[in-house]
Every structure is written in structure tokens, then in C-alpha cells.
């Protein structure tokens, strides 16, 4: 039995300093690497503050970014990658607050810890609401300002 597991050279080479490797798994198109600051999906580096959620299923890992893009990676042997993704995404969230805007719905205000330690805010409008509507946008911005003052972020 080996007491220490050595990280493969290609995993170490794929990670941009100062990121530190937490865990990794071999996918069909390269490694999926969870670091202390980001998730690497092959050539793509996703900071934890840019990931809305990670889902694990029979088909592998699906990561949804805060801008709504999905990244799917089959992982036949995921190791600890799914739990590392969950832990890192959850730990990046500083504030998550739902605010009703009008009779049609509301907005979720989410502050995540950015790579530089500063809060990164995201506005998630309910389905059917147009986030570019000036009236709704103004209401959401007011709610955001109130949340910033309330939480001191």
C-alpha cells in the first residue's frame, strides 16, 4: 500500500500558480482538476466564483457557470472531484438572498468570494423576467444596494 500519492506531471503542468491541486480525475479528453482557486476542465479554467453549480450524474460532471454556460465531462472514475466541486462552490458563496421585484417574480442576489478576495455579485432573475428591462433592472439594483449595505459587502 502506498502512503503517498504523487500527482502526475501533466496535472501539475496544467495548473496555473498560485493554484494548488486538491484532487483530480482522468476524463476522456484530459484531466479534470479541482484546485483551491478554480476548476480545470481540460484547457478551460473556471474560477470557483464563476461557477453557479456542479451536478453529478450517470453521465459524469456537469458544471453550470454564472453566465448560464454548461460544461459536461464524462468521468468514469471521478474520485473525489464531485465532492471537491460541491465544497468549493458552496464555500465561495458569501450571500444568497431572494428579493421579490413585482407580481411577476424576483431576483436572486448572490455574492461570491472572488479570486482576489473581493465579493463578486450576480443577479439571477426569475424565468420569464427580462433582466435587461430598465424598470426591473433599476429595482434589482436597488435591492442589490440594500443587500450590500445590510451585509457590509
C-alpha positions in Angstrom: 0.0 0.0 0.0 1.3 3.4 -0.9 1.1 6.0 1.8 1.7 9.0 -0.5 0.1 9.6 -3.9 2.2 11.5 -6.3 0.4 14.0 -8.6 1.1 13.2 -12.3 3.4 15.7 -14.0 0.7 16.6 -16.6 -1.7 17.6 -13.8 0.9 19.8 -12.2 1.8 21.3 -15.5 -1.8 22.2 -16.3 -2.3 24.2 -13.1 -1.5 27.9 -13.1 0.3 29.1 -10.0 -0.6 30.0 -7.3 -3.4 27.4 -7.6 -2.9 24.3 -5.6 -4.2 20.9 -6.7 -6.8 19.4 -4.3 -7.9 16.4 -6.4 -8.1 15.3 -10.0 -9.7 12.6 -12.2 -8.9 11.4 -15.7 -11.5 12.2 -18.3 -11.7 11.2 -21.9 -10.2 14.5 -23.1 -7.7 15.0 -20.3 -7.8 15.7 -16.6 -10.4 17.4 -14.5 -8.6 19.2 -11.7 -10.0 20.8 -8.6 -7.7 23.4 -7.1 -8.1 25.8 -4.2 -9.0 28.6 -6.6 -10.5 27.1 -9.7 -11.8 24.0 -11.6 -9.8 22.9 -14.7 -11.7 21.1 -17.4 -9.0 20.3 -19.9 -7.8 23.6 -21.2 -10.6 25.6 -19.5 -10.0 27.2 -16.2 -13.2 28.2 -14.2 -12.7 30.2 -11.0 -15.0 29.0 -8.2 -16.7 32.4 -8.1 -17.8 31.9 -11.7 -19.5 28.5 -11.1 -23.2 28.6 -10.2 -23.5 24.8 -9.6 -22.0 21.5 -10.2 -24.1 18.4 -10.8 -23.1 14.8 -10.7 -25.0 12.1 -12.6 -24.6 8.9 -14.5 -23.2 10.8 -17.4 -20.5 12.5 -15.3 -19.9 16.0 -14.1 -21.9 19.0 -15.4 -20.8 22.5 -14.3 -23.1 25.5 -14.9 -21.3 28.9 -14.8 -22.9 32.1 -13.5 -23.4 33.2 -17.1 -25.5 30.1 -17.8 -23.0 28.0 -19.9 -22.8 24.3 -19.2 -19.7 22.2 -19.3 -20.2 18.4 -19.4 -17.4 16.0 -18.7 -17.8 12.2 -18.5 -15.8 10.8 -15.6 -15.8 7.0 -15.4 -13.7 7.2 -12.2 -14.5 10.6 -10.6 -12.6 10.0 -7.3 -13.1 13.0 -5.0 -13.8 15.5 -7.8 -17.6 15.7 -7.3 -17.3 16.4 -3.5 -14.5 18.9 -4.1 -16.6 20.8 -6.6 -19.6 20.9 -4.2 -17.4 22.0 -1.3 -15.7 24.7 -3.3 -18.8 26.1 -4.9 -20.7 26.3 -1.6 -17.8 27.8 0.2 -17.4 30.6 -2.4 -20.9 31.8 -1.6 -21.0 34.7 0.8 -24.6 35.8 0.4 -27.6 34.3 -1.3 -30.8 36.3 -1.0 -34.1 36.2 -2.9 -35.9 39.6 -3.4 -39.4 39.8 -5.0 -39.4 42.6 -7.5 -43.1 42.7 -8.7 -46.1 40.4 -9.1 -44.3 38.5 -11.9 -41.3 37.4 -9.9 -38.0 38.5 -8.4 -34.2 38.2 -8.4 -31.7 36.2 -6.5 -28.7 38.2 -5.3 -25.6 36.2 -4.9 -22.2 37.4 -3.6 -19.3 35.0 -4.2 -15.7 35.3 -3.0 -13.6 36.2 -6.0 -10.1 35.1 -6.6 -8.8 38.4 -5.2 -10.9 38.0 -2.0 -13.4 40.7 -3.1 -17.1 39.9 -3.4 -18.4 39.3 -6.9 -22.2 39.9 -7.2 -24.5 38.1 -9.6 -28.2 38.9 -10.3 -30.3 35.8 -11.2 -33.7 36.9 -12.5 -36.7 34.5 -12.3 -37.6 32.7 -15.5 -39.8 34.9 -17.6 -38.3 38.2 -16.4 -36.2 40.2 -18.7 -33.1 41.2 -16.8 -32.4 43.9 -19.4 -35.7 45.7 -18.8 -34.7 49.1 -17.4 -37.5 49.1 -14.8 -36.7 45.7 -13.5 -33.0 46.3 -13.6 -33.5 49.5 -11.5 -35.5 47.6 -8.9 -32.8 44.8 -8.9 -30.0 47.4 -8.5 -31.9 49.0 -5.5 -32.2 45.6 -3.9 -28.5 44.9 -4.6 -27.5 48.2 -2.9 -29.7 47.3 0.1 -28.1 43.9 0.4 -24.6 45.4 0.1 -25.3 47.8 2.9 -27.1 45.1 5.0 -24.3 42.6 4.7 -21.4 45.1 4.6 -20.1 43.6 1.3 
